[in-house]
Amino acid sequence: MMFDVLSDLVSPAERLTLLDAVIFNVLICNSDSHAKNYSVLIGAAGSAKMAPLYDLMCAAAYRQVDQSLPQGIAGRFNAPDSRRAEWQALADELRLSSASTARRALEMAERVSAACDEVAPQVEALAGDPTRVLEKIIHSIRKRCRRIQMQSFVGEEPN
């Protein structure tokens, strides 16, 4: 997995940046988040840090686009299927705290959902939304965020 390759290049903090990027891509249903769309910037002194995300898209807004994730989360390649157990398994695989990883997923879901409220009106004011693609994207992203928010990541999952 990408984390293994990057462990020798980046600091532990940058590994968390990569984790956040993976969580973000799951939330937005970016089926184009393959390994070549994560990059490392190497500084003059040899320091390495994660590059900002690029080539982002929301496959859920387009029926004809495959919505599978390029890299699975604990063996699951369907973003809506990602549950607390998968995030914890990913954390174990990466030798990270499962509670902290689950908390990061929850916090990212809250931030992304809030950003939808901020960004959608701005985009619509600039370009409109005649085909309602923006509406579909926001709906799909919020749905994924709610799914994570509804799970009790710190305790037990609700019945």
C-alpha positions as CSV (number, residue, x, y, z in Angstrom):
1,M,0.0,0.0,0.0
2,M,1.0,3.6,-0.5
3,F,1.7,4.0,3.2
4,D,4.4,1.4,3.2
5,V,6.2,3.2,0.3
6,L,5.9,6.6,2.0
7,S,7.0,5.5,5.4
8,D,10.7,5.8,4.4
9,L,10.2,9.2,2.8
10,V,7.9,11.3,5.0
11,S,7.4,12.1,8.7
12,P,4.7,10.4,10.8
13,A,2.8,13.7,10.6
14,E,2.8,13.4,6.8
15,R,1.5,9.9,7.0
16,L,-1.5,11.3,8.8
17,T,-1.9,13.8,6.0
18,L,-2.0,10.9,3.6
19,L,-4.6,9.2,5.9
20,D,-6.7,12.3,5.8
21,A,-6.5,12.4,2.0
22,V,-7.7,8.8,1.8
23,I,-10.6,9.5,4.2
24,F,-11.5,12.6,2.1
25,N,-11.4,10.7,-1.1
26,V,-13.7,8.0,0.4
27,L,-16.1,10.8,1.5
28,I,-16.3,12.4,-1.9
29,C,-16.5,9.1,-3.7
30,N,-13.4,9.8,-5.7
31,S,-13.1,6.6,-7.8
32,D,-10.0,8.2,-9.4
33,S,-7.9,8.3,-6.2
34,H,-5.3,5.8,-7.4
35,A,-1.8,5.9,-6.2
36,K,-0.6,8.2,-9.0
37,N,-2.9,10.9,-7.7
38,Y,-1.1,11.1,-4.4
39,S,2.3,12.9,-4.7
40,V,5.2,13.8,-2.5
41,L,7.0,17.1,-2.7
42,I,10.7,16.9,-2.0
43,G,12.3,20.1,-0.7
44,A,15.8,21.3,-1.4
45,A,17.1,19.9,1.9
46,G,15.6,16.5,1.1
47,S,12.5,17.0,3.3
48,A,9.4,15.4,2.0
49,K,5.7,16.3,2.4
50,M,2.5,15.3,0.8
51,A,1.4,17.5,-2.1
52,P,-2.1,19.0,-2.1
53,L,-4.7,16.7,-3.5
54,Y,-5.6,17.0,-7.2
55,D,-7.6,15.2,-9.9
56,L,-10.6,15.1,-7.6
57,M,-14.1,14.0,-8.7
58,C,-17.3,12.6,-7.3
59,A,-18.2,9.4,-9.2
60,A,-21.5,9.1,-7.3
61,A,-23.0,11.9,-9.4
62,Y,-22.5,10.0,-12.6
63,R,-24.3,6.6,-13.0
64,Q,-22.0,5.5,-15.9
65,V,-18.8,6.0,-13.8
66,D,-17.5,3.1,-11.8
67,Q,-17.8,4.1,-8.1
68,S,-15.3,1.5,-6.8
69,L,-12.3,2.8,-4.9
70,P,-8.9,2.1,-6.5
71,Q,-7.5,1.0,-3.2
72,G,-9.6,-0.8,-0.8
73,I,-10.1,0.1,2.9
74,A,-9.6,-3.2,4.7
75,G,-10.6,-5.1,1.6
76,R,-13.7,-3.1,0.7
77,F,-13.7,-1.2,-2.5
78,N,-17.1,0.3,-2.2
79,A,-17.0,3.6,-0.4
80,P,-20.6,3.4,1.1
81,D,-19.7,0.1,2.7
82,S,-16.9,1.6,4.7
83,R,-17.7,1.1,8.4
84,R,-16.0,1.6,11.7
85,A,-14.5,-1.9,11.5
86,E,-12.8,-1.2,8.2
87,W,-11.3,2.1,9.4
88,Q,-10.0,0.3,12.5
89,A,-8.5,-2.5,10.3
90,L,-6.8,0.1,8.2
91,A,-5.4,1.7,11.3
92,D,-4.1,-1.6,12.5
93,E,-2.5,-2.3,9.1
94,L,-0.8,1.1,9.2
95,R,0.2,0.7,12.8
96,L,-1.9,3.7,13.9
97,S,-4.3,4.1,16.7
98,S,-7.7,2.7,15.7
99,A,-9.5,5.1,18.0
100,S,-7.6,8.1,16.6
101,T,-8.2,6.9,13.0
102,A,-11.9,6.5,13.6
103,R,-11.9,10.0,15.2
104,R,-10.1,11.4,12.2
105,A,-12.8,9.9,9.9
106,L,-15.6,11.4,12.0
107,E,-13.9,14.8,12.2
108,M,-13.3,14.8,8.4
109,A,-16.9,13.9,7.8
110,E,-18.0,16.8,9.9
111,R,-15.7,19.2,8.2
112,V,-16.6,18.0,4.7
113,S,-20.3,18.2,5.4
114,A,-19.9,21.8,6.7
115,A,-17.8,22.7,3.7
116,C,-20.7,21.6,1.4
117,D,-22.9,24.2,3.1
118,E,-20.2,26.9,2.4
119,V,-19.0,25.9,-1.0
120,A,-22.2,24.9,-2.9
121,P,-23.8,28.3,-2.8
122,Q,-20.5,29.9,-4.0
123,V,-20.2,27.5,-6.9
124,E,-23.8,27.9,-7.8
125,A,-23.5,31.7,-7.8
126,L,-20.6,31.5,-10.2
127,A,-21.8,28.9,-12.6
128,G,-25.3,27.9,-11.7
129,D,-26.3,24.3,-11.7
130,P,-28.5,23.8,-14.8
131,T,-27.9,20.1,-15.0
132,R,-28.2,19.7,-11.2
133,V,-24.8,17.9,-11.1
134,L,-23.7,20.1,-8.1
135,E,-26.9,19.1,-6.3
136,K,-26.1,15.4,-6.9
137,I,-22.5,15.8,-5.8
138,I,-23.5,17.5,-2.6
139,H,-26.2,14.9,-1.9
140,S,-23.8,12.1,-2.4
141,I,-21.1,13.6,-0.3
142,R,-23.4,14.5,2.6
143,K,-24.9,11.0,2.5
144,R,-21.4,9.5,3.0
145,C,-20.6,12.0,5.7
146,R,-23.8,11.2,7.5
147,R,-23.1,7.5,7.3
148,I,-19.8,8.0,9.2
149,Q,-21.3,10.5,11.6
150,M,-24.1,8.1,12.5
151,Q,-21.7,5.4,13.5
152,S,-20.4,5.6,17.0
153,F,-16.7,5.5,16.3
154,V,-15.6,5.9,19.9
155,G,-18.0,3.3,21.4
156,E,-20.2,0.6,19.9
157,E,-22.1,1.0,16.6
158,P,-25.8,1.7,17.0
159,N,-28.2,-1.2,16.5
